[in-house]
Amino acid sequence: MAVYTLTYVYRDSTAVLGPLAAFVEPHCYDLCARHADRMTAPRGWDVVRLPAVVAEEESDDLEALANAVREATIPRTPEEPTGQGIEVGRRGHLRVLRSAPSDGGNLR
């Protein structure tokens, strides 16, 4: 199972071995821990090894994302609109509204 992503910076003659990339890019190579440990670069190149992200942290992020998506897809029942007035007439699909009193129905 891949846990590292290997990239190259040709201009600097550097190989970078870091945490598994979130998306696929050209010239990036995903490696398992065994192959990442045995990885060597061409003579004269530097190798930068960044620590891999702990799988537990990744699962927490993934779980948080899944919960957010799940929350967003829950159908919500529309609440009764407030402050919309009282219907006093109708013509076809149009309604005539009178403003509702803001003091709970007590007119002065």
C-alpha positions in Angstrom: 0.0 0.0 0.0 1.4 3.4 -1.0 2.3 5.8 1.8 4.8 8.1 0.1 5.0 10.1 -3.1 8.3 10.6 -4.9 8.8 13.8 -7.0 11.8 15.2 -8.7 13.1 18.8 -8.9 15.4 18.4 -11.9 16.6 22.1 -11.8 18.0 21.5 -8.3 19.0 17.8 -8.8 16.8 16.9 -5.8 14.4 14.0 -5.2 11.6 14.6 -2.7 10.0 11.8 -0.9 7.0 13.0 1.1 3.5 12.1 2.3 1.2 10.5 -0.2 -0.2 13.1 -2.6 -3.9 13.8 -2.5 -4.2 13.8 -6.3 -2.4 12.4 -9.3 0.2 14.6 -11.0 2.5 13.7 -13.9 6.1 12.7 -12.9 5.0 11.8 -9.3 5.4 8.2 -8.1 3.6 6.6 -5.2 5.7 4.2 -3.2 5.1 1.8 -0.4 7.1 2.1 2.8 9.5 -0.8 1.8 10.4 0.8 -1.5 10.6 4.3 -0.1 13.2 3.1 2.5 15.3 1.5 -0.3 14.9 4.5 -2.7 18.1 6.1 -4.0 18.7 9.0 -6.3 21.2 9.5 -9.1 24.8 10.3 -8.1 25.2 14.0 -7.2 21.5 14.4 -6.3 20.1 15.3 -2.9 17.2 13.3 -1.4 14.8 15.1 0.9 12.7 12.8 3.0 9.6 14.3 4.6 7.7 12.4 7.3 4.7 10.4 6.2 1.3 11.5 7.5 0.1 9.2 10.2 -2.8 7.1 8.9 -4.9 7.9 12.0 -4.8 11.6 11.1 -5.8 10.9 7.5 -8.8 8.8 8.6 -9.9 11.6 11.0 -9.8 14.1 8.1 -11.6 11.6 5.8 -14.2 10.9 8.4 -14.7 14.7 8.9 -15.2 15.2 5.2 -17.6 12.3 5.0 -19.6 13.7 7.9 -19.7 17.1 6.2 -21.0 15.6 3.0 -23.6 13.5 4.8 -24.8 16.6 6.7 -25.1 18.6 3.5 -27.2 15.9 1.8 -29.8 15.6 4.7 -33.1 17.0 3.4 -34.2 19.8 5.5 -37.9 20.6 6.1 -38.6 24.2 5.3 -39.6 26.2 8.2 -42.8 28.2 8.1 -41.8 31.7 7.0 -42.1 34.4 9.6 -43.0 38.0 9.1 -44.6 37.3 5.7 -48.0 38.8 6.5 -51.6 37.6 6.4 -53.2 36.6 3.1 -56.3 38.8 2.4 -56.9 37.9 -1.3 -55.8 35.7 -4.2 -55.9 36.0 -8.0 -54.7 32.9 -9.7 -51.2 32.0 -8.3 -50.8 35.6 -6.9 -51.6 36.4 -3.3 -52.4 39.7 -1.6 -50.7 40.0 1.8 -51.2 42.5 4.6 -48.4 42.9 7.0 -48.8 41.0 10.2 -48.6 43.0 13.4 -45.2 42.6 15.0 -46.5 42.6 18.6 -48.2 39.2 18.4 -51.5 40.3 17.0 -52.4 43.2 19.3 -53.4 46.2 17.3 -53.2 49.7 18.9 
